[in-house]
Amino acid sequence: MFLSSCLNYSNVSSKDKKAFFATAAADFTMSSPQQMDEMRVKRGIVIKDDWPGYNLDLFTYPEHYHDDIENVYIPHGVIMDRIERLARYVMEDFEDSKIMVLCVLKGGYKFCADLVEFIKVLGRSSNRYLETRVEFIRLKSYLNDQSTEDLHIIGSSDLSFLSGKSVLVVEAIVDTGKTMKALLKHVETFEPKMVKVAGLLVKRLSTMTESLTDYVGFEIPNRFVVGYALDYNEYFRDLNHICVISKSGKMKYKI
């Protein structure tokens, strides 16, 4: 495969670089025409089960993680481009001039910051400005690489500031959906005007029976990923890219 042969990207010719990205793009997403209809496009870029990711030698990352990650699963630039598109969807869908953004910590802080910044940039260059107020809620739902599937709110659970507001819940990753479902049920008790959910990553699981997210960055297989503020026991948040953790990495940082 061409991807695995490009270990030293600096020595690759312009022609081969184009071929590399063409091959990567073809492997990265499903090419079904249904993916491009109006509803499906908001469901995110679909990453196939057999997507191998990019070789680590093609990117820069903290060297102390070299043996702890298998590959770069989603490069930082691709993440940012997709978030910009999600910001456009939010601008189009929210009729109010003000929205309350509820950021789920800790993993969602980078996604939330970049999404809100893109909303502001788009507002400054259009005839409609969407004012955003950001509040935070901290949840704990993982032990090592396993979701506990319970809603553990760390700190105050009082979300009365959402009452009567148009709310955008921003979460980095949705896997089983049970934690998000519990959070949305908790949010609804404060009677917001409307609630939508933006998820950077949504795992493709047979056990997820309903869609909980209105805006999806990427639909991914059931892989444990880290980086871009996603952690494994508080490690890897400093990675710019989204990466797949290695077996040795799991063992090294296991608690």
C-alpha positions as a Markdown table, in Angstrom:
| # | Residue | x | y | z |
|---|---|---|---|---|
| 1 | Met | 0.0 | 0.0 | 0.0 |
| 2 | Phe | 1.3 | 3.4 | -0.9 |
| 3 | Leu | 0.6 | 4.8 | 2.6 |
| 4 | Ser | 3.0 | 2.5 | 4.3 |
| 5 | Ser | 5.8 | 3.2 | 1.8 |
| 6 | Cys | 5.9 | 7.0 | 2.6 |
| 7 | Leu | 8.0 | 6.8 | 5.7 |
| 8 | Asn | 10.1 | 9.8 | 4.9 |
| 9 | Tyr | 7.6 | 12.4 | 3.7 |
| 10 | Ser | 10.3 | 15.1 | 3.1 |
| 11 | Asn | 11.8 | 13.0 | 0.3 |
| 12 | Val | 8.5 | 12.3 | -1.5 |
| 13 | Ser | 8.0 | 14.1 | -4.8 |
| 14 | Ser | 5.1 | 16.4 | -5.5 |
| 15 | Lys | 3.5 | 13.9 | -7.8 |
| 16 | Asp | 3.8 | 11.2 | -5.1 |
| 17 | Lys | 2.4 | 13.5 | -2.5 |
| 18 | Lys | -0.7 | 14.0 | -4.6 |
| 19 | Ala | -1.0 | 10.3 | -5.0 |
| 20 | Phe | -0.5 | 9.8 | -1.3 |
| 21 | Phe | -3.4 | 12.1 | -0.4 |
| 22 | Ala | -5.6 | 10.7 | -3.1 |
| 23 | Thr | -5.0 | 7.2 | -1.7 |
| 24 | Ala | -5.5 | 8.3 | 1.9 |
| 25 | Ala | -8.7 | 10.1 | 1.1 |
| 26 | Ala | -10.1 | 7.1 | -0.7 |
| 27 | Asp | -9.3 | 4.9 | 2.3 |
| 28 | Phe | -10.3 | 7.4 | 4.9 |
| 29 | Thr | -14.0 | 7.6 | 4.1 |
| 30 | Met | -16.8 | 5.6 | 2.7 |
| 31 | Ser | -17.6 | 6.6 | -0.9 |
| 32 | Ser | -21.3 | 5.8 | -0.8 |
| 33 | Pro | -23.3 | 8.5 | -2.6 |
| 34 | Gln | -25.8 | 8.4 | 0.3 |
| 35 | Gln | -23.1 | 10.0 | 2.5 |
| 36 | Met | -23.5 | 13.3 | 0.6 |
| 37 | Asp | -27.2 | 13.9 | 1.1 |
| 38 | Glu | -28.2 | 16.8 | 3.3 |
| 39 | Met | -28.9 | 14.8 | 6.5 |
| 40 | Arg | -26.0 | 12.4 | 6.1 |
| 41 | Val | -23.4 | 15.1 | 5.6 |
| 42 | Lys | -24.1 | 16.4 | 9.1 |
| 43 | Arg | -23.5 | 12.9 | 10.5 |
| 44 | Gly | -19.8 | 13.3 | 9.9 |
| 45 | Ile | -16.9 | 11.8 | 8.0 |
| 46 | Val | -17.2 | 8.1 | 8.2 |
| 47 | Ile | -13.9 | 6.3 | 8.9 |
| 48 | Lys | -14.0 | 2.6 | 7.8 |
| 49 | Asp | -13.3 | -0.2 | 10.2 |
| 50 | Asp | -10.1 | -1.1 | 8.4 |
| 51 | Trp | -8.6 | 2.4 | 8.3 |
| 52 | Pro | -4.9 | 1.9 | 9.3 |
| 53 | Gly | -4.2 | 5.5 | 10.2 |
| 54 | Tyr | -1.1 | 7.4 | 9.1 |
| 55 | Asn | 2.5 | 6.4 | 9.9 |
| 56 | Leu | 3.9 | 8.3 | 12.8 |
| 57 | Asp | 7.0 | 9.3 | 10.8 |
| 58 | Leu | 4.8 | 11.6 | 8.7 |
| 59 | Phe | 3.9 | 13.9 | 11.5 |
| 60 | Thr | 5.4 | 15.8 | 14.5 |
| 61 | Tyr | 4.3 | 14.8 | 18.0 |
| 62 | Pro | 5.8 | 14.6 | 21.5 |
| 63 | Glu | 8.7 | 12.1 | 21.2 |
| 64 | His | 8.0 | 10.7 | 24.6 |
| 65 | Tyr | 4.9 | 9.1 | 23.2 |
| 66 | His | 6.6 | 7.3 | 20.4 |
| 67 | Asp | 6.1 | 3.8 | 21.8 |
| 68 | Asp | 2.7 | 4.7 | 23.3 |
| 69 | Ile | 0.7 | 5.3 | 20.1 |
| 70 | Glu | 0.2 | 3.1 | 17.1 |
| 71 | Asn | -0.6 | 5.8 | 14.4 |
| 72 | Val | -2.0 | 9.2 | 13.7 |
| 73 | Tyr | -5.7 | 8.4 | 13.2 |
| 74 | Ile | -7.0 | 11.9 | 12.3 |
| 75 | Pro | -4.4 | 14.7 | 11.6 |
| 76 | His | -4.9 | 18.0 | 13.4 |
| 77 | Gly | -5.5 | 19.9 | 10.1 |
| 78 | Val | -8.3 | 17.6 | 9.2 |
| 79 | Ile | -9.8 | 18.0 | 12.6 |
| 80 | Met | -9.8 | 21.8 | 12.3 |
| 81 | Asp | -11.3 | 21.8 | 8.8 |
| 82 | Arg | -14.1 | 19.6 | 9.9 |
| 83 | Ile | -14.8 | 21.8 | 13.0 |
| 84 | Glu | -15.1 | 24.8 | 10.8 |
| 85 | Arg | -17.8 | 23.1 | 8.8 |
| 86 | Leu | -19.6 | 22.1 | 12.0 |
| 87 | Ala | -19.5 | 25.8 | 13.0 |
| 88 | Arg | -21.4 | 26.6 | 9.8 |
| 89 | Tyr | -24.1 | 24.1 | 10.6 |
| 90 | Val | -24.5 | 25.6 | 14.0 |
| 91 | Met | -24.8 | 29.1 | 12.5 |
| 92 | Glu | -27.4 | 27.9 | 10.0 |
| 93 | Asp | -29.5 | 26.0 | 12.6 |
| 94 | Phe | -29.7 | 28.3 | 15.6 |
| 95 | Glu | -32.3 | 31.0 | 15.0 |
| 96 | Asp | -31.6 | 32.8 | 18.3 |
| 97 | Ser | -28.9 | 35.5 | 18.3 |
| 98 | Lys | -27.6 | 34.0 | 21.6 |
| 99 | Ile | -26.7 | 30.4 | 22.5 |
| 100 | Met | -25.5 | 28.8 | 25.6 |
| 101 | Val | -22.6 | 26.4 | 25.0 |
| 102 | Leu | -22.3 | 23.7 | 27.6 |
| 103 | Cys | -18.8 | 22.2 | 27.3 |
| 104 | Val | -18.2 | 18.7 | 28.7 |
| 105 | Leu | -14.8 | 18.6 | 30.4 |
| 106 | Lys | -12.1 | 17.6 | 30.3 |
| 107 | Gly | -11.9 | 16.0 | 26.9 |
| 108 | Gly | -14.2 | 18.6 | 25.2 |
| 109 | Tyr | -12.3 | 21.7 | 26.0 |
| 110 | Lys | -10.2 | 22.0 | 22.8 |
| 111 | Phe | -13.1 | 21.0 | 20.6 |
| 112 | Cys | -15.3 | 23.5 | 22.3 |
| 113 | Ala | -12.7 | 26.3 | 22.1 |
| 114 | Asp | -12.1 | 25.8 | 18.4 |
| 115 | Leu | -15.8 | 25.4 | 17.6 |
| 116 | Val | -16.7 | 28.6 | 19.4 |
| 117 | Glu | -13.8 | 30.5 | 17.7 |
| 118 | Phe | -15.0 | 29.4 | 14.3 |
| 119 | Ile | -18.5 | 30.5 | 15.1 |
| 120 | Lys | -17.1 | 33.9 | 16.0 |
| 121 | Val | -15.0 | 34.2 | 12.9 |
| 122 | Leu | -17.9 | 33.2 | 10.7 |
| 123 | Gly | -20.2 | 35.7 | 12.5 |
| 124 | Arg | -17.7 | 38.6 | 11.9 |
| 125 | Ser | -17.7 | 37.9 | 8.2 |
| 126 | Ser | -21.5 | 37.5 | 7.7 |
| 127 | Asn | -24.6 | 39.7 | 8.3 |
| 128 | Arg | -25.6 | 37.5 | 11.3 |
| 129 | Tyr | -23.7 | 37.3 | 14.5 |
| 130 | Leu | -24.3 | 34.4 | 16.9 |
| 131 | Glu | -23.4 | 35.4 | 20.5 |
| 132 | Thr | -22.0 | 32.5 | 22.5 |
| 133 | Arg | -21.7 | 32.1 | 26.2 |
| 134 | Val | -19.7 | 29.1 | 27.4 |
| 135 | Glu | -20.3 | 27.2 | 30.6 |
| 136 | Phe | -18.6 | 24.0 | 31.7 |
| 137 | Ile | -19.7 | 20.7 | 33.2 |
| 138 | Arg | -17.1 | 18.1 | 34.3 |
| 139 | Leu | -18.0 | 14.4 | 33.9 |
| 140 | Lys | -16.1 | 11.3 | 34.7 |
| 141 | Ser | -17.1 | 8.2 | 32.8 |
| 142 | Tyr | -13.9 | 6.3 | 32.0 |
| 143 | Leu | -11.6 | 4.0 | 34.0 |
| 144 | Asn | -8.6 | 3.1 | 32.0 |
| 145 | Asp | -10.0 | 2.4 | 28.5 |
| 146 | Gln | -13.5 | 1.3 | 29.7 |
| 147 | Ser | -16.6 | 3.5 | 29.9 |
| 148 | Thr | -18.3 | 3.2 | 33.2 |
| 149 | Glu | -21.6 | 4.2 | 31.5 |
| 150 | Asp | -22.6 | 6.2 | 34.5 |
| 151 | Leu | -23.1 | 9.9 | 34.9 |
| 152 | His | -20.6 | 11.2 | 37.4 |
| 153 | Ile | -20.8 | 15.0 | 37.7 |
| 154 | Ile | -17.8 | 16.5 | 39.4 |
| 155 | Gly | -18.6 | 19.7 | 41.1 |
| 156 | Ser | -22.0 | 21.5 | 41.0 |
| 157 | Ser | -24.8 | 19.8 | 39.1 |
| 158 | Asp | -26.9 | 23.0 | 39.1 |
| 159 | Leu | -27.5 | 24.0 | 35.5 |
| 160 | Ser | -30.3 | 26.5 | 36.2 |
| 161 | Phe | -28.5 | 29.0 | 33.9 |
| 162 | Leu | -29.8 | 26.9 | 31.0 |
| 163 | Ser | -33.4 | 27.7 | 31.7 |
| 164 | Gly | -35.2 | 29.1 | 28.7 |
| 165 | Lys | -31.9 | 29.2 | 26.7 |
| 166 | Ser | -30.9 | 27.7 | 23.3 |
| 167 | Val | -28.3 | 25.2 | 24.3 |
| 168 | Leu | -25.4 | 23.5 | 22.4 |
| 169 | Val | -23.8 | 20.6 | 24.3 |
| 170 | Val | -20.3 | 20.1 | 23.1 |
| 171 | Glu | -18.6 | 16.7 | 23.8 |
| 172 | Ala | -15.4 | 15.3 | 22.4 |
| 173 | Ile | -16.5 | 11.7 | 22.0 |
| 174 | Val | -19.7 | 9.7 | 22.3 |
| 175 | Asp | -19.4 | 5.9 | 22.5 |
| 176 | Thr | -22.1 | 3.9 | 24.1 |
| 177 | Gly | -24.3 | 7.0 | 24.4 |
| 178 | Lys | -25.4 | 6.1 | 27.9 |
| 179 | Thr | -23.5 | 9.0 | 29.6 |
| 180 | Met | -24.7 | 11.5 | 27.0 |
| 181 | Lys | -28.3 | 10.2 | 27.4 |
| 182 | Ala | -28.1 | 10.7 | 31.1 |
| 183 | Leu | -26.6 | 14.2 | 30.7 |
| 184 | Leu | -29.3 | 15.3 | 28.3 |
| 185 | Lys | -32.0 | 14.0 | 30.7 |
| 186 | His | -30.3 | 16.0 | 33.5 |
| 187 | Val | -30.2 | 19.1 | 31.2 |
| 188 | Glu | -33.9 | 18.8 | 30.3 |
| 189 | Thr | -34.9 | 19.1 | 34.0 |
| 190 | Phe | -33.8 | 22.8 | 33.8 |
| 191 | Glu | -36.2 | 23.4 | 30.9 |
| 192 | Pro | -34.0 | 24.9 | 28.2 |
| 193 | Lys | -35.7 | 26.3 | 25.1 |
| 194 | Met | -33.9 | 23.9 | 22.8 |
| 195 | Val | -30.9 | 21.5 | 23.0 |
| 196 | Lys | -28.6 | 20.3 | 20.3 |
| 197 | Val | -25.4 | 18.2 | 20.7 |
| 198 | Ala | -22.1 | 18.5 | 18.8 |
| 199 | Gly | -19.8 | 15.5 | 19.1 |
| 200 | Leu | -16.3 | 15.6 | 17.5 |
| 201 | Leu | -16.2 | 11.8 | 17.5 |
| 202 | Val | -19.0 | 9.2 | 17.6 |
| 203 | Lys | -18.2 | 5.6 | 17.8 |
| 204 | Arg | -20.0 | 3.2 | 15.5 |
| 205 | Leu | -21.4 | 0.6 | 17.9 |
| 206 | Ser | -24.2 | -1.9 | 17.4 |
| 207 | Thr | -25.4 | -1.2 | 20.9 |
| 208 | Met | -26.2 | 2.4 | 20.2 |
| 209 | Thr | -29.8 | 2.4 | 19.4 |
| 210 | Glu | -30.5 | 6.1 | 18.8 |
| 211 | Ser | -28.7 | 9.1 | 17.5 |
| 212 | Leu | -27.9 | 11.6 | 20.3 |
| 213 | Thr | -25.8 | 14.0 | 18.3 |
| 214 | Asp | -26.9 | 16.7 | 15.8 |
| 215 | Tyr | -23.5 | 17.6 | 14.6 |
| 216 | Val | -20.8 | 14.9 | 14.2 |
| 217 | Gly | -17.2 | 15.5 | 13.2 |
| 218 | Phe | -16.2 | 11.9 | 12.5 |
| 219 | Glu | -17.9 | 8.6 | 12.9 |
| 220 | Ile | -15.2 | 6.1 | 13.9 |
| 221 | Pro | -14.9 | 2.4 | 14.6 |
| 222 | Asn | -14.7 | 1.1 | 18.2 |
| 223 | Arg | -11.0 | 2.1 | 18.7 |
| 224 | Phe | -9.6 | 3.8 | 21.8 |
| 225 | Val | -8.2 | 7.1 | 20.7 |
| 226 | Val | -6.3 | 9.8 | 22.4 |
| 227 | Gly | -5.0 | 13.3 | 21.7 |
| 228 | Tyr | -6.7 | 16.7 | 20.9 |
| 229 | Ala | -7.5 | 16.8 | 24.7 |
| 230 | Leu | -8.7 | 13.2 | 24.8 |
| 231 | Asp | -6.9 | 11.3 | 27.5 |
| 232 | Tyr | -6.0 | 8.0 | 28.9 |
| 233 | Asn | -5.8 | 8.5 | 32.7 |
| 234 | Glu | -4.8 | 12.1 | 32.1 |
| 235 | Tyr | -2.1 | 11.4 | 29.6 |
| 236 | Phe | -2.0 | 12.3 | 25.9 |
| 237 | Arg | -4.1 | 15.5 | 26.1 |
| 238 | Asp | -1.1 | 17.4 | 24.7 |
| 239 | Leu | -1.2 | 15.6 | 21.4 |
| 240 | Asn | -2.5 | 17.8 | 18.5 |
| 241 | His | -3.6 | 14.8 | 16.4 |
| 242 | Ile | -6.1 | 12.1 | 17.3 |
| 243 | Cys | -4.1 | 8.9 | 17.7 |
| 244 | Val | -4.7 | 5.2 | 18.5 |
| 245 | Ile | -3.0 | 4.2 | 21.8 |
| 246 | Ser | -0.8 | 1.2 | 21.6 |
| 247 | Lys | -1.0 | -1.9 | 23.9 |
| 248 | Ser | 2.3 | -0.9 | 25.6 |
| 249 | Gly | 0.9 | 2.6 | 26.1 |
| 250 | Lys | -2.2 | 1.2 | 27.9 |
| 251 | Met | 0.0 | -0.9 | 30.1 |
| 252 | Lys | 2.4 | 2.0 | 30.8 |
| 253 | Tyr | -0.3 | 4.4 | 32.0 |
| 254 | Lys | -2.8 | 2.0 | 33.5 |
| 255 | Ile | -4.1 | 2.6 | 37.0 |
